[in-house]
Amino acid sequence: MTVTVRDLVPEVRADVEGFARVRHLALPFFLVTPDSLAYDLAHARPEAHYRPLVAEEDGEVIGTAQVGLVHDSPEPGLGYVNVYVHPGRTRRGAGSLLVHAAERHLADRGATKLFAWVLDEPGNLAFAERHGYRGSRSAHLLRLDLTGDLPPLQPLPPGVELRTGADFAADPRPLFELDSETMSDEPSDIAYEFTDYEAWLAETWYNPLFSPELTSVAVADGRPAAFSMARTDGGTRYGTVMTGTARAFRGRGLAKLAKNDSLHRARAAGFTEAFTGNDTGNGPMIAINKWFGYEICATEVRYVRELG
């Protein structure tokens, strides 16, 4: 059979379902649905030049690539290439075809440095290195069984109250400001500038995976001080994509308080699995997740390639 690479067609249900299926099989620790994929493509910023690709064999989607420019970094010329192949359809050349198509797309749009997340497994790492990528930082992917025990809910400190993301539906800007501050302090080999409120609304607040009802916010001194932002896949899987505290309120346990509240409400709503991720250099958040009982289920390595 011949493997071919082409653009994902979001209007074709078989395309987005095939893309989501391959991503789930290759990386079952991230939440993705056909609807979220179609939404991401429909709401991508033009300057991101976002281009999801599929590798197809005999009418079956066997490989995927998420490709684009890092448009929200002050450093120009950064791109990303995240390739995943169906575990049962490897060694057919799909991965290499996807990488080559992605690199051509990004080079034509001015990219000079490419970043790729690669599962920390010998075959995957060797694949990246054969294509000229070098290893950089790493991140853990974690899972928590929500059918087991959770730490008990803690009493609220004086002057602190817990709200949900839904309480900010009329004006989410305070959560955007908190997200922007905490994200800028995340360990990363890419500098980001989170200043575009309208883009945040489209990419985060209105994303079909986002759950304002399960997002917990610790409010202190009349402002959001810490939060745990939740996503769900419409089934039994729940994930936190950011848990953090504003700089002025750190060291008071507010992020742990918010995350515990969100986890308890997720379990009460019938969710059975919780997922999250941590940069391996983020010691404070690793300690918090270990306290909750999360276990590392995989590690990804960020690989980098200079073009030209």
C-alpha atoms as one frame of an Amber mdcrd trajectory, in Angstrom:
protein
   0.000   0.000   0.000   1.145   3.568  -0.722   1.150   6.166   2.043   0.240
   9.717   1.055   0.161  12.969   3.034  -2.461  15.684   2.655  -4.228  18.424
   4.574  -6.884  17.543   7.102 -10.336  18.462   5.763 -12.347  19.536   8.821
 -15.683  19.311   6.991 -15.086  15.604   6.324 -16.137  13.757   9.455 -13.984
  10.731   8.653 -10.930  13.004   8.587 -11.381  14.566  12.019 -12.471  11.244
  13.511  -9.420   9.523  12.026  -7.124  12.286  13.283  -8.620  12.092  16.783
  -8.406   8.280  16.809  -4.715   8.240  15.886  -3.901  10.935  18.464  -5.746
   8.990  21.157  -4.035   5.706  20.303  -0.572   7.250  20.102  -0.985   9.669
  23.009  -3.894   8.577  25.230  -2.996  11.087  27.954  -4.257  14.200  26.132
  -7.890  15.100  25.586  -8.875  15.516  21.963 -12.147  15.056  20.084 -13.171
  15.447  16.442 -15.100  18.586  17.377 -12.137  20.133  19.189  -9.901  19.486
  16.176 -12.351  21.132  13.794 -12.742  24.045  16.203  -8.983  24.572  16.504
  -8.596  24.751  12.750 -11.568  27.067  12.289 -10.271  29.488  14.948  -6.536
  29.384  14.243  -4.876  32.775  13.926  -3.824  33.553  10.323  -0.291  34.413
  11.471   0.042  30.923  12.997  -0.178  29.306   9.532  -1.661  26.311  11.333
  -1.823  23.266   9.075  -2.907  19.856  10.409  -1.759  17.044   8.147  -2.829
  13.432   7.818  -0.974  10.434   6.431  -3.340   8.082   4.670  -3.000   4.478
   3.550  -5.748   2.750   1.571  -8.271   5.357   2.739  -7.304   5.034   6.436
  -5.757   7.864   8.441  -2.641   6.296   9.982  -0.623   9.372  10.933  -1.142
  12.991  11.989   0.872  16.178  12.311   0.046  19.454  14.011   2.099  22.133
  12.279   2.318  25.891  12.692   4.284  28.982  13.714   4.590  30.084  17.335
   2.863  33.387  16.650   2.638  34.493  20.301   6.401  34.492  20.936   8.499
  37.673  20.715  11.176  35.600  18.968  10.458  35.315  15.239  10.921  32.223
  13.133   9.769  29.572  15.617   7.645  26.674  14.414   6.306  23.409  15.810
   5.926  19.927  14.336   4.124  17.327  16.450   3.836  14.005  14.610   1.974
  10.922  15.840   1.479   7.661  13.983  -1.002   4.876  14.691   0.941   2.378
  16.886  -0.188  -0.480  14.672   0.801   1.262  11.421   4.418   2.208  12.044
   7.369   1.508   9.715   5.391   2.449   6.618   7.099   5.827   6.109   4.158
   7.883   7.360   6.176   9.691  10.021   8.947  10.748   7.651   6.485  11.942
   5.013   4.669  14.033   7.619   7.907  15.560   8.937   9.114  16.490   5.441
   5.768  18.065   4.486   5.629  19.975   7.763   9.169  21.294   7.415   8.543
  22.506   3.864   5.393  24.314   4.986   7.169  26.042   7.876  10.353  26.883
   5.960   8.272  28.533   3.235   6.757  30.759   5.934  10.005  31.876   7.460
  10.567  29.348  10.244  14.207  28.919  11.258  13.853  26.821  14.422  11.409
  23.928  14.860  10.194  22.331  18.086   8.681  18.862  18.418   7.388  16.864
  21.384   8.510  13.228  21.197   7.529  10.393  23.517  10.525   9.246  25.540
  10.796   5.817  23.934  13.886   4.543  22.078  12.246   4.248  18.660  10.671
   7.704  18.820  13.859   9.385  20.024  15.916   7.679  17.315  13.381   8.817
  14.700  13.714  12.451  15.803  17.489  12.318  15.817  17.615  10.747  12.333
  15.690  13.761  11.084  18.159  16.225  12.552  16.451  17.091  15.842  18.317
  17.359  19.156  16.880  16.755  22.599  16.016  19.637  24.900  13.773  19.785
  27.983  11.223  17.159  29.007   7.765  16.931  30.543   5.821  14.283  32.433
   2.282  13.214  31.535   0.310  12.162  34.599  -2.865  10.244  35.362  -5.049
  10.045  38.470  -7.746   7.415  39.058 -10.773   9.432  40.170 -12.570   6.328
  41.397 -10.064   6.126  44.253  -9.531   8.370  47.243  -8.866  12.088  47.009
  -7.395  14.287  49.734 -10.264  15.699  51.811 -11.462  19.193  51.045  -9.669
  21.725  53.195 -11.181  24.639  55.121 -10.817  27.960  53.332  -8.303  30.443
  54.740  -9.773  33.727  56.025 -10.633  36.067  53.172 -10.545  33.343  50.509
 -13.535  31.967  48.624 -13.846  29.368  45.884 -15.761  30.062  42.701 -16.125
  28.255  39.397 -15.107  29.501  36.002 -18.791  29.744  35.150 -19.091  32.536
  37.736 -16.923  34.651  35.423 -18.958  34.010  32.271 -20.119  37.631  32.029
 -16.528  38.900  32.181 -13.741  36.298  31.858 -10.989  38.919  31.586  -9.771
  38.431  35.205  -9.145  34.760  34.393  -7.314  35.733  31.217  -5.056  38.027
  33.236  -4.363  35.268  35.767  -3.703  32.732  32.994  -1.361  35.166  31.250
   0.665  35.792  34.416   0.985  32.155  35.408   1.773  30.933  31.881   4.568
  33.473  31.513   6.241  31.915  34.569   5.993  28.334  33.309   9.347  26.647
  32.571   9.797  26.587  28.797  12.381  26.896  26.052  10.046  29.282  24.210
   9.188  32.764  25.482   5.515  33.651  25.103   3.599  36.912  25.231  -0.006
  36.400  26.370  -1.512  39.792  25.648  -4.320  39.105  23.179  -7.581  38.766
  25.092  -9.703  38.045  22.007  -7.352  35.232  20.956  -7.527  33.770  24.482
 -11.313  33.812  24.360 -11.322  31.932  21.058  -8.551  29.455  21.873  -9.288
  28.809  25.552 -12.599  30.111  26.866 -14.809  29.011  23.959 -12.876  25.836
  23.165 -15.337  22.897  23.147 -13.099  20.971  25.575 -13.054  23.748  28.197
 -15.264  23.221  31.248 -15.987  26.461  33.129 -18.195  24.487  35.528 -15.262
  22.303  36.650 -12.711  25.110  36.612 -12.053  26.249  40.183 -10.925  29.738
  41.136  -9.625  30.847  44.520 -10.563  34.497  45.033  -8.650  36.605  47.563
  -8.748  40.350  48.157 -11.537  40.552  45.615  -9.556  39.122  42.680  -8.770
  35.667  41.254  -5.597  34.604  43.038  -5.241  30.976  41.906  -7.074  28.606
  39.627  -7.211  25.167  38.098  -8.538  25.215  34.519 -10.406  22.088  33.466
 -11.174  20.375  30.187 -13.322  17.320  29.480 -13.817  15.110  26.445 -17.575
  14.671  26.768 -17.084  11.207  28.224 -15.373  10.183  31.455 -11.995  11.873
  30.966 -11.103  15.145  32.670  -7.893  17.139  32.551  -6.331  20.246  34.028
  -4.430  22.320  31.483  -3.198  24.994  33.874  -3.042  25.246  37.645  -1.314
  28.299  38.993  -1.211  31.230  41.386  -0.696  34.945  40.843   2.743  36.041
  42.017   1.386  38.174  44.861  -0.429  35.187  46.403   2.119  32.396  46.114
   3.182  30.333  49.092  -0.319  30.168  50.617  -1.466  26.834  49.160  -4.166
  28.406  47.003  -3.377  26.433  43.832  -3.661  23.168  45.759  -6.941  24.392
  47.240  -8.384  25.207  43.809  -7.218  21.961  42.206  -8.610  19.845  45.031
 -11.985  21.550  44.658 -11.978  20.922  40.901 -11.000  17.257  41.313 -13.763
  16.623  43.848 -16.371  18.210  41.614 -15.107  16.271  38.590 -15.465  13.008
  40.488 -18.954  13.982  41.687 -19.895  14.697  38.053 -18.973  11.128  37.058
 -15.496  11.565  35.603 -13.234   8.582  36.271  -9.804   9.658  34.976  -7.858
  12.864  35.494  -4.887  13.888  33.348  -2.336  16.661  33.547   1.224  17.448
  32.533   4.289  18.960  34.192   7.589  20.231  32.900  10.200  18.112  34.661
  11.752  21.307  36.009   8.535  22.473  37.675   9.248  21.098  41.146   6.399
  22.844  43.019   3.688  21.556  40.681   5.194  18.064  40.576   5.021  17.999
  44.384   1.380  19.121  44.351   0.367  16.456  41.838   2.241  13.774  43.763
   0.309  14.841  46.885  -2.946  14.272  44.977  -1.806  10.798  43.915  -1.082
  11.404  40.236   1.252   8.867  38.660   3.576   9.441  35.716   2.249   7.535
  32.728   4.658   8.842  30.086   7.405  11.374  29.478   7.858  13.551  26.421
  11.099  15.155  25.283  11.123  18.459  23.456  13.302  18.186  20.357  14.676
  21.158  18.410  15.953  21.552  14.869  17.614  24.596  13.315  16.733  25.129
   9.649  19.175  26.499   7.143
